[in-house]
C-alpha cells in the first residue's frame, strides 16, 4: 500500500500560476515580433537591467572573458566538455545512414541531416549554469549543425566569464548576452541583429519554458521543460543523510522544483525528513531549497520494490536516483524517466555537470513519451527512394494504382498509371503478382 507522509502543492495552484505565465509570455512575443530589437532591448532593461551597445559579444570580449578565468577553471571546463563531447560522438557514430535494395530495382534509404541553425539558451541569472553550454552547444556541434547561436543572461551586471568561455570552447558561432523570453524570442523570430534559427534548445525558468512552448511550430525545440525534478528511490541499504543531500541538491534549483523520496523503509523516510530539516539550517541555498521542499517535496512509502517501480513510472521524473541493494533491477524494468543514476556512488550532480550524459531532460511527466536532449535531436532523419528499372516502376505502379483506387485518390492513381503505361504493363519480376483476369 502506498502511503504519503508528505505531499506537495495542489494541481489547482499549479494551473493558476501557469495561466499567468502564459499570458505574460504571449504579450512579450507579440511585441518582439512587431518591434524587433527595440522590444528586445526594452525587456532586457526591464528584467535584467542590461542595456549594452550590442548584445553580441565581439571576439575581443570573448577573449577577455576567457582571460578572467584561472588555469584550473579553464582545465575543469575543458575536462567536462571532453566527457560530453566523447559520449555525444559515440551516440552520433551509432546513427548510420542506410541504403538498401528492398526489391529488385527498388532502392530505399535515409540520411541523418543536421538542422541548419540552432539557438542554445544557457540559464545564468540566478545560478551561472556553465554546464548547459556543454550540453547544448557542444552536442549540436558534434551533430554537425552549421550555425549555433548561444545566449545567456548577464550575471551580476556583466557577461559571466565561465559561461562565455564554455560557449566559446564548445564552438558557438555567435554569443549573446541576453536572457529570458526576449532571448529565445530574438533567436526564434529573428530581429535586425539576430538572424532567426530553426531550433531552440536548453533549459530555463518557467517563462523561458513557456516561450519555447508558444514558439514551437515556428521553430523546433528540444523538449517542453519545466522546473527541475528529482526522485530518490531508496531502501534501507542507505541512510537519511545521503537521501537528504540528494533531494536538497536538486531542490535548490528553484522554489518550484519537486523533490520526492520513494522508499520501502518508513524508518528511512522519517530519518530523511529529519535530516532535510537539519541540513536546511546550514545549506547556503536554503532559502530556495526550503520553499521547494515545503511546497513541492514528497515522501512516499511503499511495501515492495514492485510498488515503488509502479509509482516511479507514474511520477515519470526528470532525474531518478536509485539507491537500493539491486539498482539494476530498476534499470531493467523502469520505462518512464529522464535519466537514471544507479547506486550511491553516483548522483544527479555528476550528470548535471561533468560525467558526460546530457542534463537537458524531460519534466512534467513528459518522460512517458520522450527522452532528453542528445545528438540525435539535432538531426533530421530524411528518407529517399530510387527505382532503377522499368520493370520495377511498372510493378510498383500497378499495386499503387489499385491501392489509390481503394482510397478514391484519382490523382495519386494517375501518377502510378502513367508509370505503368510508360514502363510496361506486365513487368517480368518474380515478386510481382499481376491481378488475374476478371478481378
N, C-alpha and C positions, 0 to 999 in steps of 0.2 A: 504494500500500500504506500502511495506517495504522500508525504506529509510536508507541508510548507512551514518551516519555522520562521521564515521572514519572506515578505512579498515586496515587490516594487510598486511603482506608480501605476495607476489605472490606465486602461486603454483610452478612456474618455479624456483624461488630462493630456495624453499624447496627441490626440486628434485636434484638440483646441489649439495647442501650440503649433502643430503642423499647418493649420489653416492660416494662421497669422504670418508664418514664414512664406507660404506660397504667395500670398497677396503682395508682400513686400518685394519679393524677387521678381514677380511679374512686372511690377511697375518699373524697377531698375532696368530690366531687359528691354522694355519698350523704349525707355528714354535713351539708352545707349544705341539702340538700333536707329533711332531718329536723329541723334545728335553726335554720335561717334566719339571722337577723342574729347570733345568738350564735356560730354556727360561722364566719361571715364574719369576725367580729372576732377570733376565735381565730387564724385563719390569717393575718390581717393582722399581728397581733402577732408570730406565729412567723416569717413570711417577710420582712416589711418593717419590723418593729419600729415599727409605726404603729397608734396606738390613739386617734384623736381622739374628741371627744364626738359628732360627726356626720360621716359620710363624705361627705355632700353639702355642697358649698360654698354659702354664702349669697351674696346679691347683693353685700353689703359686702365679703366676702372676695374675690370675683371682681374687684371694682373695685380693691381694694388690690393684688391681683396685677398687674393691668394697670399700675398706677402705679409698680411696681418697674422697668418697662422704660424704656429711653431712647426718645426720639422716633425715632431711626434704627431701633431694633429693632422698634417698632410699624410704622413705614413699610415695613420689609422683609417683615414678616409679612403686611401688607395687600397688598403687591405680589404676593407668591406666591399669596395667596388670589384676587386678581383674575385671575391666569392660570388657576388651577384652575377657578374659577367660570366663566370665559369659555368654556373648552373643554367643560366639563360642560354648559353651556347650549346650545352648538352640538350636542352629542350628543343632548340632550333634544329639541331642536327637530327633529331628524331622525326622531324617532319619532312617527308620526302615528296618531291614531285613524282607523279606517276603517269605512265602512258602504257596502254595495253590494247592488243587487238582482241576484242571480245568475241568477235565473229570474223570469219574470213572476209577481209576487205573493210572491216569496221573498226576504227581506232578511237578510243576514248582516253581522256587524260585530265589531270588537274595540275595547276601551278599554285604555289603559295606566293602571293604578290604583296609586298609591303604597302601599307597605307602611305599616301604621298606626304602628308603633313600632320603632325601631332602636336597638341598643346598639353604640356605637363604642368599641373598645379602642385606646388610644394607648400604645405602649410608652414607658417613661420611667425604668426603674430604673437601667440602666447608661448608656444614652445617652438624653437627652430628645428623642424623635423628634417635634418640633414639627410637621413636615410631615404626619405621619399624621393630625393633626386636620383639616387641609385636605382630605386625600384621602377621609376617611370622612364627617365631619360635614357639610362643605360640599357634597359630592356628594349626600348624602342630602337636604340642604336644597333643592338645585336640582331634585331629583326630586319634591319636594313631600311628603316624609314629615312627618306632623303632630307626632310626638313623637320627639325624639332625646335619648338618654342618652349622655353621653360620660364616659369614665373613664381615668385614668392613675395609675400608682403614685406614691407620694411619691418625691421626688428629694433625696437627702441630708437626709432627715428633714422635708421640707416639700413643699407643692404647688409644682410648677415654674411660675414666673410666666409664662413664654413659652408653655408648653403650655396653661395656663389661659386666657391671652389668646387664643390661636389657637382654642380650643374656643368661647370666648365670641363672638369676631368671626365665626366660621363659623355660629353660630346654634344651639348646643346648648341644649336646654330644661332639662336637669339635668346638673350637672357633679359627678362623684365623684372623690375622691382615694382610689383603691383599685386594687390591682394583682393580677396573677397569676390563677390559677384561680378564686380567691374572687371576683374582679371579674366575670368572664364568667358564672360560676355565678349570682351575685346578679342579674344582668341577665336571664339566660335563664330561671331558675327562679322568680325573684321572692322577695322577703323582706318583712318588716314595713316596711322603709324604702325599698325599691326595687321599683317596680311592674314586672312582667315585660314584656319586649319580644317582638317577633315575629321578629326577625332580629339576628344578631351579625355585625359586620364589623371588620376591622382586623388587622394583623399582631401577632405576639407571639413569645415564646420557645417552646421545644418543649412546655412544659406548657400554655401558653395554646392552642397549636395543637391539642394532643390533647384539651383540654377542649371546644373547638369541635367537634371530630370526634365526641366522645361525646354532645354536646348536639344534634347535627344530627338533625333529625326533630321534636324538641320545638320547635326554632326553626329558621329558615333561617340559612344562613351565606353569606358571600361566596364563599369557596373554602377548600380544605384547604391551609394554608400551612405550610411548613417553614422551615429556615434559608435566609437569603438566598443566592442563586446568581448567579454571573456567568460568562459565556462571552465571551471575546475572540476574534474571527475576524480574522486579520491576515495580510497578505503582506509582502513586503519593501519596500513603499512607506512603512512606518512603522518606528520604532526600538524597541529594547528598553526604553528609559526610559518611553515612553508606555504600552506594554503592561503593564509592571510597575506603574506608577501606577494603572492602571485595574483591575488584578487585586487589588492590596492595598487599594484604595479600597473594595472590597466585602468582602474577607476580614476587615476589621476589625469587621464586624458582629458576629461571634461565632466561637468556636473550631470550630464545625461547619459554617461557610459554605464551600461549594465555590467555587473559582476556577479556571477552565480556560482555557488558551490552545490555540487550534486554528489551525495555520498551515501554509503550504506552504513555509516557509523554515526549514530546520534551523538556519541561522546565526542567524536571529531568535529561534528557540526557546532556543538556548544563551545568547544575549545577554540575553534576558528573564529567564531563571533567575538569571544572574549579577547582573542589575540588581535583582531582587527581594531577593537577599541583601544587596546594598549598601544599598537603601532601608530594609530592616528594622533597620539599625544606627542610623537616625535617626528613624524614624516613632514619634510619641508613643504610638500604639496598637499597637506592635509585639508586645507580649506576646500579644495576642489574634490579630492577623493572622499571626504566625509559626506558632502552633499550627494555625490554619485551613489555612495553606499547606502545612505539613508533613503533616497528616493527610488533607486533602481537596483539595489542589491537584493539578492535572493539566496536563501538556504533551503535546500530540498533534500529530504531524507527518503531513501528507497530501501526496499527489503532485499534486493538482489542486483547482481550485475545486469541481468536481463531487463529489469525495471529501469535501471539507470540508462541503459542503451536506448530504450524506447523514449525516455524523457529527453535524452540528449538529441536524438534525431528530431523530436518535436521542436525543441528550442532552436536547433539549426544555427548554432552560434558561429560568430566570425573566428574566434580563437578557441580551441578546445585543448586544454592541458589534461592529460591522463596520467594520474599518479596512483596506480593500482599495482597489485602483485603481478598482473599479466596485462600490461598495456597493449600488447599486440592483439589480444582478444578483441579490443575495441577497434584497432586498426583494420582488422579483417571484417568487421561487422557494421561499423558506422557508415552511414551514407550521406548525412547532411552536416557539413562543416566547411569552414573556410580553410583552416589549416589545423593539423594535429601536432601536438608537442608531446612526445611519448616518454614517460619516465621522469623522475625528479631531477635528473642531471641536465635536462634542457628546460626551456621556459619560453614564454611569448616574447620576452625582450630580445632573446637571441635571434628569433625570426624577424622581429621588428628592425633590428639594427645591423646585423653582421653575418649571420650564418650562411646566407646565400639564397634562401627561398624568398619569394616576393611577399611584402607585407600589405599590399593593397588587396583586401579580401571582402567577400560579400557580408553584408549585415542585414538586419531586419528580416531574418529568415530567408533571405534570397539564396542561401546555400542549398536550399531544396532543389534549385534548378541551374545554378552556375557555380563555377569555381572562381578563383581570384585572378588578378592580373598576371599574365605571363607572356612570353614572347609570341605565342600564337594569337593573342588578342590584337596584335598589330599587323597580322597577316590575313589577307583575303584569300580563301581557297576557291579558286575560279576554275570551272571546268571548260573543256573544249572537246570537239568531236571532228573526225575526218573520215570520209567514206572514199575508199581507194579505187573501187571498181564499179563499172556499170551494173554488173550483176547484183552487187551488194546494195546499190542505191535502189534498184528496181524492187528487190526483195523486201527491204525495209519499207519502201514506199507503199507496196501492196498492203502490208499489215497496217501501216499507219493510216492509209486511206479507209480501211474498214473500221478502225477504231474511231476515226474522226466522224464517220457516218453515224456510229452509235451515239455520239455526243452532239450531233446536229451542227457540227462545225464545218460548213461548206468550204470556207476559205482555207482552213487548215487542210482539209481533204484535197483541195485542188493543188496545194503545194506538193503533196505526195503524188497525186495523179500525174502531174507534169513529169516527175522523175520516172514514173512507171512507163509513160508513153515514150519519153525520150531515150531511156536507157535499156528498155526491153521488158516486155510484159511477162515473160516466162524465164526468169533467171535460172541458170544452171548452178545451183548451190545445194549441197547436201542437207543443210539445215532449213532450207526454205520449203514449206509445205503449201502449195497453192490450194485455193478453195476448190473443192470438187464441183463439177458442173451441176447446176441445178440448185446449189445452196445460195 
